[in-house]
Amino acid sequence: MADFRSTLVHDVRNQLSAMLMFISLLEKVELPGEIHARLSASAEELRTVLTEPDLATATHHDLNAIVGAFSEVLRDIEITQLPEELVPLRVDVVARIVATTDLWSSLTQL
């Protein structure tokens, strides 16, 4: 059971790291101020969870709400606002959000 839990934690951390890397790319794109502020807030929340020393028992984080807010920011960023090379990455990150919520659900139900 401990190995499975460790695998889930590792997988969640990988997904969060990928999301943060995408945010770093998005922060270099000229976006409306309100979206940029929300994007930065999402990054801070994701970093808080990612740096959690014991993520396996960190059920006090509402990761679903955190990635949900990030997902809303992504929805508000119009495809036309993104450089062409970031559009497929955005699609990948949206899929990672879904995977992360599933992984988190499995982790918190153990």
C-alpha positions as CSV (number, residue, x, y, z in Angstrom):
1,M,0.0,0.0,0.0
2,A,2.8,2.4,0.8
3,D,4.4,1.8,-2.6
4,F,1.1,2.6,-4.3
5,R,0.7,5.7,-2.3
6,S,4.2,6.8,-3.1
7,T,3.5,6.2,-6.8
8,L,0.4,8.4,-6.6
9,V,2.3,11.2,-4.9
10,H,5.0,11.0,-7.5
11,D,2.5,11.1,-10.3
12,V,0.6,14.1,-8.8
13,R,3.9,16.0,-8.4
14,N,4.8,15.3,-12.0
15,Q,1.5,16.6,-13.2
16,L,1.8,19.7,-11.0
17,S,5.3,20.3,-12.3
18,A,4.2,20.2,-15.9
19,M,1.4,22.7,-15.1
20,L,3.9,25.0,-13.5
21,M,6.2,24.8,-16.5
22,F,3.3,25.7,-18.8
23,I,2.4,28.7,-16.5
24,S,6.0,29.8,-16.8
25,L,5.6,29.9,-20.6
26,L,2.3,31.6,-20.3
27,E,3.7,34.3,-18.1
28,K,5.9,35.4,-21.0
29,V,2.9,35.9,-23.3
30,E,1.2,39.2,-23.3
31,L,-2.2,38.5,-21.7
32,P,-4.8,40.8,-20.2
33,G,-3.9,42.0,-16.7
34,E,-6.7,40.2,-14.9
35,I,-5.9,36.9,-16.6
36,H,-2.2,37.3,-15.8
37,A,-3.0,38.0,-12.1
38,R,-5.2,34.9,-11.9
39,L,-2.5,32.9,-13.7
40,S,0.0,34.0,-11.1
41,A,-2.4,33.1,-8.2
42,S,-2.8,29.7,-9.7
43,A,0.9,29.2,-10.0
44,E,1.3,30.2,-6.3
45,E,-1.4,27.7,-5.2
46,L,0.1,24.9,-7.3
47,R,3.6,25.6,-5.9
48,T,2.2,25.4,-2.4
49,V,0.8,21.9,-3.0
50,L,3.9,20.8,-4.9
51,T,6.3,21.9,-2.1
52,E,4.2,20.1,0.5
53,P,6.7,18.0,2.4
54,D,4.3,15.1,2.9
55,L,1.9,15.2,0.1
56,A,0.7,11.7,0.8
57,T,-1.1,12.9,3.9
58,A,-1.8,16.5,2.8
59,T,-5.6,16.1,2.6
60,H,-5.9,19.8,3.8
61,H,-5.2,21.0,0.3
62,D,-8.2,21.4,-2.0
63,L,-6.3,20.4,-5.1
64,N,-9.6,20.0,-7.1
65,A,-10.4,23.7,-6.4
66,I,-6.9,24.8,-7.2
67,V,-6.7,23.0,-10.5
68,G,-10.3,24.0,-11.2
69,A,-9.3,27.7,-10.9
70,F,-6.3,27.1,-13.2
71,S,-8.6,25.4,-15.7
72,E,-10.9,28.4,-15.7
73,V,-7.9,30.6,-16.4
74,L,-7.0,28.4,-19.3
75,R,-10.5,28.6,-20.6
76,D,-10.4,32.4,-20.4
77,I,-7.2,32.5,-22.4
78,E,-8.4,32.5,-26.0
79,I,-6.5,30.4,-28.4
80,T,-6.0,33.5,-30.5
81,Q,-4.0,35.0,-27.6
82,L,-1.5,32.1,-27.6
83,P,1.5,31.7,-29.8
84,E,0.8,28.8,-32.2
85,E,3.4,26.6,-30.5
86,L,1.6,26.9,-27.1
87,V,-1.8,25.7,-28.3
88,P,-0.9,21.9,-28.3
89,L,0.7,22.4,-24.9
90,R,-2.5,24.0,-23.6
91,V,-4.4,20.9,-24.7
92,D,-1.9,18.7,-22.9
93,V,-2.2,20.7,-19.7
94,V,-6.0,20.5,-19.8
95,A,-5.7,16.7,-20.0
96,R,-3.2,16.8,-17.1
97,I,-5.7,18.7,-15.0
98,V,-8.2,15.8,-15.4
99,A,-5.6,13.2,-14.7
100,T,-4.4,15.1,-11.6
101,T,-7.9,15.3,-10.1
102,D,-8.3,11.5,-10.7
103,L,-4.9,10.8,-9.0
104,W,-5.7,13.2,-6.1
105,S,-9.0,11.4,-5.6
106,S,-7.3,8.1,-5.4
107,L,-4.7,9.4,-3.1
108,T,-7.1,11.0,-0.6
109,Q,-9.4,7.9,-0.6
110,L,-6.6,5.6,0.6
